[in-house]
Amino acid sequence: MPPSNPAKSRLAYIDWARGLACVLMFQTHCYDSWLSPQARQSRFFMYSQLGGTFPAPLFLFLAGMSFALVTEKLWSKDVAPAQIARTTIRRGAEIFVFGLLFRLQEYVIAWGWAPKSDLLRIDVLNTIGLSMMLMGVMCWLVLAGRRGPLTRLALVLAAAGTALLISLLTPPLWTTWRPTWLPWPLESYVDGVHNQGIPQPGLFPIFPWTAFAFAGLAVGFILQSPWARAQEARAIFVLGLAGGVLIEFARWLDAQPHQIYSVQDYWHTSPSFFLIRVGMLLVILTASYVWCRWGLGQRSAEKSGARPWGFSPLILLGQASLLVYWVHIEFVYGRVSILPKHRMTIAAASVGLLVITLAMLALAYIRTKTKGRGAELRAWFDRAHAQT
């Protein structure tokens, strides 16, 4: 049987999707760090890295959805728009500080061979924090401007419109409109240039990455509408269908002979590719919901009359996504890497991936189940997780 509490059901599939992003992240990082140059030429590695294009958009998209849940909760309690903005923007600032601390930790651990410029490298945690602060400003402007039955629609349209605008501005801001007049640490937040003189695809600047968070924000507010709450399954399936339509529309748009931009990088800045990824995120979200509500564990419980299966590795990872992200990096890319870098076969790297995944699962279990010592530190991680 489905969980009796709709709120818990919603959080379950959001956590499940976040856990899926963790697993995809593990395999991407492990194979990227450990495979030998010969193994990196294989089709296997190509597909591995293709799967690696999903974790960051998924984390940001789900952060937007979680942000909508928090904003909706405060809004329903008649909290003033300015107070909602202060609360949500402050939480975004906490995530941003996490990103800075993470870079400082990486630099200290790699002391002696890491360049000082790595301290200012823009990573996904920085972008999630900035996204939350920007979403807080947007929600404040909308909520302060109107109160009524159309407020939620205004929030959805504002979030979706902001996501589309960010995507449309990305190609010129990476090429002809680059803010080269800014110091590189600031310009990097716009186009990911770092100190290399040109935008770096491996970084996570505001353009285009925050667009995924705003897309998730729009979806989150849709799912908080009275219609979606009353018919949750139907609403989720409609979003999945919309995702499929969006994918086909974006493919058709990209196939047109006349393009809007004279210069663009399809895999990193194209609005068409952004729409395809948003469509795929909606499909993943629907699949996550289906599994959490009607998956193997739920079907078994329904047949036996027992309580729904209480253990899900992906949900567990999703509930501790920030912590496992933080820790696994050191055992894959850091000095304490469990395997030699760039020297492993696919089979050996796969064994290492299994070890990392099981270790992070154990860490997630400890984080979510252990009580007592370290409560304050866990509470800090929990506050951050509530918005990621």
URHU-V897472 format. One record per backbone hydrogen bond with DSSP energy under -0.5 kcal/mol. NH is the residue of the N-H (numbers start at 1). CO is the residue of the C=O. E is the energy in kcal/mol with one decimal. If there is no record, write none. Layout:
# URHU-V897472
{{NH	CO	E} {NH	CO	E}}
This chain:
# URHU-V897472
{{6	4	-0.7} {9	5	-1.9} {10	6	-2.4} {11	7	-2.5} {12	8	-2.3} {13	9	-1.9} {14	10	-1.8} {15	11	-2.7} {16	12	-2.6} {17	13	-2.1} {18	14	-2.0} {19	15	-2.6} {20	16	-2.2} {21	17	-1.9} {22	18	-1.7} {23	19	-2.1} {24	20	-2.4} {25	21	-2.1} {26	22	-2.6} {27	23	-2.2} {28	24	-1.9} {29	25	-2.6} {30	26	-2.9} {31	27	-2.1} {32	28	-1.9} {33	29	-2.4} {34	30	-2.5} {35	31	-1.6} {36	344	-2.4} {37	342	-0.5} {40	36	-2.0} {41	38	-1.3} {42	39	-1.5} {46	42	-1.5} {47	43	-2.4} {48	44	-2.1} {49	45	-2.5} {50	46	-1.8} {51	47	-2.2} {52	48	-1.0} {53	50	-1.6} {54	51	-1.4} {58	54	-2.6} {59	55	-3.1} {60	56	-2.4} {61	57	-2.8} {62	58	-2.6} {63	59	-1.9} {64	60	-2.0} {65	61	-1.9} {66	62	-2.7} {67	63	-2.2} {68	64	-1.9} {69	65	-1.9} {70	66	-2.2} {71	67	-2.7} {72	68	-2.9} {73	69	-2.1} {74	70	-2.2} {75	71	-2.8} {76	72	-2.6} {77	73	-0.8} {77	74	-0.5} {78	75	-1.9} {79	74	-2.0} {84	80	-2.4} {85	81	-2.5} {86	82	-2.3} {87	83	-2.5} {88	84	-2.6} {89	85	-2.7} {90	86	-1.9} {91	87	-1.7} {92	88	-2.1} {93	89	-2.3} {94	90	-1.8} {95	91	-1.8} {96	92	-2.3} {97	93	-2.4} {98	94	-2.2} {99	95	-2.1} {100	96	-1.8} {101	97	-2.8} {102	98	-2.7} {103	99	-1.8} {104	100	-2.1} {105	101	-2.8} {106	102	-2.4} {107	103	-2.2} {108	104	-2.5} {109	105	-2.6} {110	106	-1.9} {111	108	-1.4} {113	110	-2.0} {114	110	-1.7} {118	115	-1.8} {119	116	-1.9} {120	117	-1.5} {121	118	-1.4} {123	121	-0.7} {127	123	-1.8} {128	124	-2.5} {129	125	-2.4} {130	126	-2.5} {131	127	-2.7} {132	128	-2.3} {133	129	-2.0} {134	130	-2.6} {135	131	-2.8} {136	132	-2.2} {137	133	-1.8} {138	134	-2.3} {139	135	-2.7} {140	136	-2.0} {141	137	-2.3} {142	138	-2.1} {143	139	-3.0} {144	140	-2.5} {145	141	-1.0} {146	142	-1.2} {151	148	-1.6} {154	150	-2.3} {155	151	-2.3} {156	152	-2.6} {157	153	-2.7} {158	154	-2.5} {159	155	-2.5} {160	156	-2.8} {161	157	-2.7} {162	158	-2.2} {163	159	-2.3} {164	160	-2.3} {165	161	-2.4} {166	162	-2.6} {167	163	-2.0} {168	164	-2.5} {169	165	-2.0} {170	166	-0.9} {170	167	-0.5} {171	167	-0.6} {173	169	-1.8} {174	170	-1.4} {174	171	-0.6} {175	171	-0.6} {175	172	-0.8} {177	172	-3.8} {178	175	-1.1} {180	178	-2.3} {182	179	-2.0} {186	183	-1.2} {187	183	-2.6} {188	184	-2.3} {189	186	-1.1} {190	187	-1.7} {191	187	-2.5} {192	188	-1.9} {196	193	-2.0} {200	192	-2.8} {201	199	-0.6} {203	200	-1.9} {204	122	-1.2} {206	189	-2.9} {207	190	-1.0} {208	206	-0.6} {209	205	-1.0} {210	206	-1.9} {211	208	-1.7} {212	209	-1.3} {213	209	-0.7} {214	210	-1.9} {215	211	-2.1} {216	212	-2.2} {217	213	-2.2} {218	214	-2.2} {219	215	-2.1} {220	216	-2.7} {221	217	-2.2} {222	218	-2.0} {223	219	-2.4} {224	220	-0.7} {225	222	-1.5} {229	225	-2.4} {230	226	-2.1} {231	227	-2.0} {232	229	-0.6} {235	231	-2.5} {236	232	-2.5} {237	233	-2.3} {238	234	-2.4} {239	235	-2.1} {240	236	-2.2} {241	237	-2.5} {242	238	-2.5} {243	239	-2.1} {244	240	-1.9} {245	241	-2.2} {246	242	-2.5} {247	243	-2.1} {248	244	-2.0} {249	245	-2.6} {250	246	-2.5} {251	247	-2.1} {252	248	-2.3} {253	249	-2.7} {254	250	-2.2} {255	251	-1.3} {256	253	-1.0} {259	257	-0.6} {266	264	-0.7} {268	265	-1.5} {269	265	-3.6} {270	265	-1.3} {274	270	-1.9} {275	271	-2.4} {276	272	-2.0} {277	273	-2.4} {278	274	-2.4} {279	275	-2.5} {280	276	-2.3} {281	277	-2.3} {282	278	-2.1} {283	279	-1.8} {284	280	-2.6} {285	281	-2.5} {286	282	-2.1} {287	283	-2.5} {288	284	-2.6} {289	285	-2.1} {290	286	-2.6} {291	287	-2.4} {292	288	-2.4} {293	289	-2.0} {294	290	-3.2} {295	291	-1.8} {299	295	-2.7} {300	296	-2.5} {301	297	-2.0} {302	298	-2.2} {303	299	-2.0} {304	300	-2.0} {305	301	-1.8} {306	301	-0.8} {316	312	-2.6} {317	313	-2.5} {318	314	-2.7} {319	315	-1.9} {320	316	-0.7} {320	317	-0.9} {321	318	-1.0} {324	320	-2.5} {325	321	-2.1} {326	322	-2.2} {327	323	-2.5} {328	324	-2.4} {329	325	-1.1} {330	326	-0.5} {330	327	-0.9} {331	327	-0.9} {332	328	-0.7} {332	329	-0.9} {333	329	-3.2} {334	329	-1.2} {336	330	-0.6} {337	334	-1.4} {338	331	-2.0} {342	33	-1.9} {343	34	-1.3} {343	340	-0.9} {344	34	-3.1} {349	345	-2.5} {350	346	-2.0} {351	347	-1.7} {352	348	-2.0} {353	349	-2.4} {354	350	-2.1} {355	351	-2.2} {356	352	-2.6} {357	353	-2.7} {358	354	-2.5} {359	355	-2.5} {360	356	-2.7} {361	357	-2.0} {362	358	-2.3} {363	359	-2.3} {364	360	-2.5} {365	361	-2.2} {366	362	-2.4} {367	363	-2.6} {368	364	-2.3} {369	365	-2.2} {370	366	-2.4} {373	371	-0.7} {375	372	-1.0} {378	374	-2.5} {379	375	-2.4} {380	376	-1.8} {381	377	-2.1} {382	378	-2.9} {383	379	-2.5} {384	380	-1.9} {385	381	-2.9} {386	382	-2.0} {387	384	-1.4} {388	385	-1.5}}
